[in-house]
Amino acid sequence: MMTLITPKPAGLGELGERTLRKVRRRIMPLIVLLYFVAYLDRNNVGFAKLGMQGDIGLTEAAYGLGAGIFFLGYALLEIPSNGGMYKFGARKWIARILITWGIFATAMFLVNGETTFYIIRFLLGAAEAGFFPAVLFYLTLWFPAAQRVTVLGIFILAQPISNALGAPVSGLLLNLEGVAGLHGWQWLYILEGIPAIILGLITPFVMTDRPAQAKWLAPDEREWLSTTMDKELADKQKAGNHNFLAGLKDPRTIAYSALYFGLVCGIYGLGLWLPTIVKALGKFNTTEVGFIVFIPYAIAAVFVYFWSKRSDRTGNRVWHASASMILAAVGLLGAGFLLPVNAVLAMVFLTLAAMGIYSAIAPFLAMPSAALTGAAAAAGLAMVNSLGNLGGFVAPYIVGLLKDTTGNSQSGLVFLAACLAITGVATYLYARKRPEGVSAPATAVSATESRATESRATESL
């Protein structure tokens, strides 16, 4: 894994800086790798489509429905899955998710028509349900809120990096057409699905549930981190004793779910259709498409890291999230109008769209993740991710319908631009007067009780 340089945390002292540096180096490479594989397995269908569509006879709308139906399975099981994580602990639950989604990601090679395409994509989404909010919740146990957007930014980097590196690899794998009697797209699913199973078997041995169990930290570092996180947790719980059900009913959870829906429309509307859009720009083969798609995601990855650090430095999550979504909307709108006119300029605007979409995620998710704690955080983040990710079902399907109706991609890009513009404005208007971590008054909870709450959330063998 590449070394990621993070800004020096302010006001933590030498012990705090040394401790968090060790935590980042221990935790973040694995977390980024896991999410890299997750994103590769949910989005490689965009490249598989280039070969699979003709072989099994998919219309554009059928592809959009099948690509998006992943998120129906994901949404239906997201909250129950996160309840399992809260009961059994992040380490074991994340490993379970990895193995089951790896099995179904590999099983995509068995698709032979629309029905099997829909069924296996649905099961893949159900298998992966709970992974993203489980990781977000896991990070809240290890990193103070002031450093969390930078850490989330590193985590989110896996999305554009996975797309950037996965694009040329997927394009090359499609060239395995006919090897051992299988199509290239079948080899793509097999070779990109197996790593999740392997990582699921490894993860329980390398992941630590919570700071108190971190034998890889020195005793003074372990004590500093446990005390710091307990104090932060207790301070938040002074505003309310958040249980699992409270997280589901919290009005902020509902509001952020609706806003995340709009952001996710952009994420997957672009991600699942970009290979098709690029192929339509010229007479490119699948390998060339892979290397062209690499460009906007690679640039977006660099920007995500810069933007996340800036969000932490200024502390203004709302402005950073909203501005990013507006940038994405401008990029998609410009690309929509330029596609039939100038392919190079269209790619420039698609790159701006990718920069905006992916840089919005970390500052946006920092807002709901900071507002709740304990079991409520697990439930709230699961609900935000669950309802929000329904945008991953709606957007690809609508883009496919528009493409079948109009015969081009412009109308779909304009639709995605509208989703992001509306969401960007709504996020600013809703969240600008709602500081992170502010809750309704209630009974204070001691640090000892707080530690007990987190212990139950991350209990391990």
C-alpha positions, 0 to 999 in steps of 0.5 A, a space after each residue: 500500500 502507498 504511504 499516505 502523509 497526514 497533517 500533524 494533529 493540532 494540540 495533541 502533544 507528542 504522545 498523542 501525535 505519536 499514538 495516532 501516527 501508529 494507529 493510522 499506519 496500522 489501521 488505514 492500509 487494511 481499511 483502504 484495501 478492503 474498501 478498494 476491493 469492495 468498490 471494485 466488486 460492486 462497480 466492475 459490472 460497468 466494464 463487464 457490460 462492454 462484453 456481457 451485454 451482447 453475450 446475454 442480450 441486455 438492453 440499456 435499461 435492463 443493465 441499469 436495473 441490474 446494476 442498481 438492484 445491488 442497492 436494493 439488497 444492500 438497503 434491505 439488510 443494511 440495518 440488520 447487518 449493522 445490528 450484527 456488527 454491534 453484537 458480534 464486533 467489527 472485526 468478526 463482522 467485517 470478515 463475515 461480510 468480506 467472505 460472503 460478498 466475495 462468494 457472490 462477486 465471483 458467482 457473477 460469472 454464472 450470469 446467463 440472462 436478465 433474471 440471473 443478472 438481477 438475482 446475483 446482483 441483488 444477493 451481492 448487495 445483500 452480502 455487502 450490506 453493513 460494511 461501509 457503516 461498520 467501517 465508519 463506526 469502527 473509525 469513530 472508536 480510534 480517531 478523535 473527531 477533529 482528525 476524522 475527516 482526514 481519516 475518512 478522506 483516506 478511506 474514501 480515497 479507495 473509491 476513486 483509486 479502485 476505479 482508477 486502477 480497476 479500470 485498466 485492469 478490468 479492460 485488460 481482463 476482458 481480453 481473456 475472451 475464450 480462455 478455458 472456454 469462458 468469456 472475458 467478462 466471466 474471467 473479470 468477475 472470477 479474478 476480481 471476486 476471489 480477493 474478497 474471500 482471501 481478505 475475509 479469512 485474513 482480517 480477523 488476525 490483523 484487525 483490532 476491535 478497540 484501543 484497549 486491545 491494541 497490544 501493538 501500542 505502548 502502554 502509555 499510548 494505549 492509555 492515552 487513546 482509550 482515555 481520549 476516546 472515552 472522554 470524547 464519547 462521554 462528552 457527546 453522551 452528556 447530550 443524550 443516552 443514544 441507544 440503537 432505536 434512538 439512532 433510527 428515529 433521530 430526525 437528523 438521521 432521516 434528513 442526512 439519509 435524504 441528502 445522502 440519497 442525492 449524493 449517491 445518485 451522482 456517485 453510482 450514476 457516473 461510476 456505473 455508466 462512465 465506461 459506456 460513456 467513454 466508449 461512445 466518445 470514440 472507437 476505443 477497444 476495451 483496453 483503451 477505455 480502461 486507461 481513459 477511465 483511469 484519468 478522471 478517477 486518478 485526478 479525483 483521488 489526489 483532490 479528495 486527499 487535499 480537500 479532506 485535509 482542508 476540511 479538517 483544517 478549517 472545521 467547515 464540513 458543510 461548506 466543503 461538502 456542498 461546494 463539492 456537490 456543486 462542482 460535480 453538478 457543473 462537471 456533469 452538466 458541462 459534459 452532457 452538453 459537450 459529449 456530441 461536440 468535443 470529446 476532450 472537453 467532455 472528459 475535462 468536465 467528467 474529471 471535474 464531476 469525479 473530483 466533486 463527487 468523491 471529495 464531497 463524501 468525507 466531509 458529508 459523512 463526518 456530519 451524521 457520524 459526529 452527531 450520534 454515538 454508541 449504538 445510535 451511531 451504528 444504527 444511524 450510520 446504517 440508516 443513512 447509508 441504507 436509505 441513501 444508497 437507494 440512490 444507487 438503484 434509482 440513478 443507474 436505472 433512470 440513466 439507462 431508461 433515458 439512454 434507451 429513450 434518447 439514444 445518447 448519454 446527455 440526458 442522463 448526465 443532465 439528470 445526475 447534475 440536477 440531483 447533485 445541484 439540488 442536494 448541494 444546496 439542500 445540504 448547505 441550507 439544512 446543515 449550516 446551523 447544525 454543528 456536529 455533535 450537538 444533540 438534545 439535552 439529556 442525562 450525562 453518562 460517565 466515561 466508564 459507562 461510555 467505555 462499557 457501551 463501546 465494549 459491547 459494540 466491539 466484543 471479540 473472541 
